[in-house]
Amino acid sequence: MCSALHRTAIILALLISSLASVGTHAQEKQRHVYSVKFVCGLNDADLNQTAATAAAGGYKTDINIQRADNSGQGDISVVPTIARSVFSNTRGRTGRSHTTTLIGAEAVKVICQDINGLIGETLTTEFRVGFLQIFSFEPLSVVAVYTAKHCRTTVSSRFLRNIVCDGDVALDVVRYDPVLVEPIEKDGGKGPE
């Protein structure tokens, strides 16, 4: 009778051990990567220039990030990259990374001034188009709000051309899903690329 009880205990121990390893594998950390478009600044391109990136106007992007989990805390990192034309010899610029901790279902936002600061130019109205990459070890709610103010050129003299922004404000709201979910190896590094 002891040997049957002993065998049952061994089988139960093996079953519990295999279930624990399956649970550990299922809870393996993953890094969620969101790639959010931003358009910032004053585009004073000539209204007759058909090859302009965007119409002449004032542009703002407000990127809202919220943790989905109501408990605990989690870190997010953001990195902006300025886009360039595929035909340009000039490389796009990548700004520095910034990491912040969100507690509970806390939300934060990234605005054009924040993006300019990460690129290294805090006070500028320079027109910038690019992507903000957001990295997190948990799913997030990421929503971008885009606004644009209509602009027109005015000529006050033969040598002076001004951009005047007025009129309606266009507004668009876009929800972003992760573009990539990568497994994280036990040593904390990314999995194979």
N, C-alpha and C positions, 0 to 999 in steps of 0.2 A: 504494500500500500504506500509506503514511503517513496518508492521509486516512481509510482504513477503521479503522486503529488509533486515530486521533484521535477518530473518531465513537464507537468502542467505549468509549474512556476517558470521553468526555462522558456517554454513556448510563449507564455504571457510576457516575460521580460523581452524576448526577441520582438514580439509584436509591438510592444510599447516603444522600444528603441527604433524600429523601422517607421512607426507613425511619427515619432519625434523628429526624425531626419527629414521626412516628407514635409512636415510643418515648417521646419527651419528653412528648407529649400523654397517653400512657397512664400516665406516672409523675407527672402533675399532682398537687400536694398536695391532700389532702382533710382536712376537719376532722370528726372523729367526735364526736357528742354523745350522751351517755348520761344518762337522767333516772331517778334511783333514789329510790324512796319511803323516807322515814325516819319513825319513830315513836319519840319519846324522852320520858322523864320519868315522873312520877307523875300519873296521871289520878285525881283524887279526886272525880270526878262522883258524885252520889248514885246509888246502885244502882237506885233507882226511876225515874230519869230516862231515859226511852226515847229521847230525842233526842240523847243523848250521842254524841260522835264515836267513842269506843271504850269498852269496859267498864272499870270501875274496876280499876286495876292499875298495875304498874310495867313500863315498856317500855324496851327498848334496841335499837339498830340498830348493826350492825358492817358497814361497807361495805368490801370487799376489792377492790383494784385491782391488776392485774398486766399488765406488758408481755408481748405475745405473742412479740416478737423477742428472741432470746438475745444479739444483738450490738448494739453502739452504745448510744445513749441517746435518750430522748425526754421531752418535758415534758408534764405534765398540769396542768390547772387545775380547781379545784372551786369551786362557788358554791351555797350553800344558800338556799332560799326557803321561808318559812313559808306554809302554805296557810291560806285563810280560807273561811268559808262563802260560797256564792254569794249568799246573802241578806243578808250583812253589809255595812254601809257602811264598815267599817274595812278598809283595804288590807292585804294580806299583806306581810310584810317580806322583803327580800332582803338577805342578808349580803354581806360583802366577799369578793372572789375570793382564792384562794391557789393559787400555782403551785409545783410541785416537779418535780425531774428524777429520772427512773427510769433506772438503768443496767442493761443486759442484761435479763434476765427478772425484775428486781427487783419486789417487791410492797410495797404500802403499804396502810394501812387508815385509814378515817375513822370515828370513833366519836361518840357523842352529845356528849361534852365538846368535841370539835373543832368540831362544828356550832354549839354554843352560843358558842364562842370567835369564830367567823366572824360570828355574829349580833351579838356584842358583849357577851355575858353569859356569863362563864366558869364561874362556880359557881352552878348553878341546877338544880333538879329540876322546873322548870315543864314542863308537858305541851306538847309540840310535835309537829306533824304537818306534813310538807312534802316537798319534793323537793331532792335534791342533784344539780346538773347537773355532769357531768364532761366536759371538753373535751380532745381529743387529736388529733394529726396522724397517728395510727396506730391500728390496732385494739387493743383491750384486752380482758382478761378481767375482768368486773365481776360480783361475787357479793355479795349482801347476806344477812346472817344476822340474823333477828329473834327476840327473846326477849321473853316476857311473863310476869310473875309474878301469880298470882291475888291479888286484894285483896278485903277485905270491910270494911264499916263496923261499928264497935262504938260503943256509947253507954255511957259510964261514969257520966254524970249527965245531968240535964235540959239542961244547957248545953254539955256537952263531947262532941263526936263525934270519933272517931279512925278512921283508915284503918289496917288491919293487913294487911300483905302476907305471905302464906305459901302453902303448898300447892305444886302442881306448876308447873313452868316449861314453857311452850309454846315450841317452837322451829320455825322455818321457814327454809329456805334458798332464795333465788331468784337465778337467773342472769339478767343483763340484757344485751340486745343494744343496739346504737346505735339511737336513735329517729330520728336524722337524720345523714346524711353529706353535707356541703356541699363543693362545689369551692372552692378558694382561688385568687383571682386572682393574677397575677404580682407585683402590688405588695404582696401579703400580706393584702389585705382579703378579705372574704367575697364570694362571687358574688352575683348578683341575688337578692333575697328574694321 
